[in-house]
């Protein structure tokens, strides 16, 4: 079968590898669509395990069912979660499923940028979801990234009436904008350094946009458009270090900053703890998605509460995956890039 083999962001090759064989309790899924995630182009993270087949935002059709599988059949349209928790450790039982050791060691074989994937038994048991009949394979590729946002906004405790400031208007930022509206936020402010993405943020529901490259005083600009108050919640959706400083300066008393994206390992971030203490500001993080986040995400997309299809800017074949990685890495004139292996 054909795969897109990742060596680095500028070297993704169309290669051949054996089609996976299914074993006891496993599935073979024909990959119909897979989104390129921002984490796929974090070279500091990906190169150390290259060459490899990436891709985890995958939907497809079951073409083989291993012995012992009872709940799925050939022809089922599915979304497959690459990381699954054990559901029994102390972290899972306390709601921290994405801190589970099992979740960090599970995956499907070889990756979503391939014609077929083998779904291991543990993923079949707790990581395969039937797509609603009216949900396309393309829209299904948003299930995982939106689920990550669901988890993040739960951690940030976004509620009706909040003013939310989203720093970084890539695909995650725009999903956060739409989700915050769904949760009742009354004012959403978005920033970015890219004009294309600022326009997209506005089109997808941001009430105000801030060009972080031009605006010299972002906190003051937030006060101007928010009744002289800073933001109740700040969602950091870019790993750029200046975004952290901006977030710390833009949060109101009693507010919460969610670090949805973080700088690479080894980067030190100075935090004015005394100021945070006096103002009762909460700093929190979120990583990945749990099963409940995924089921919530599926329903949000199915019900049209979060519009995803219009975010797709590029639909590419496996042979064009290299172009897709370059588009996502540049983060300029693209939002969601999807690879369709049988395109």
Buried (B, 14 or more C-beta within 10 A) or exposed (E): BBBBBBBBBEEBEBBEEEEBEBEEBBBBBBBBBBBBBBBBBBBEEBBEEBEBBBBBBBBBBBBBBBEEBEEBEEEBBBBBBBBBBBBEBEBBEEEBBBBBEBBEEBBBBBBBBBBBBBBBBBBBBBBBBBBBEEBBBBBBBBBBBBBBBBBBBBBBBBEEEBBBBBBBBBBBBBBBBBBBBBBEBEBBBBBBBBBBBBBBBBEBBBBBBBBBEEBEEBBEBBBEBBEEBBBBBBBBBBBBBEBBBBBBBBBBEEBBBBBBBBBEEEEEEEBEEEEBEEBEBBBEBBBBBBBBBBBBBBEBBBEEEBBBEEBBBBBBBBBBBBBBBBBBBEBEEBBBBBBBBEE
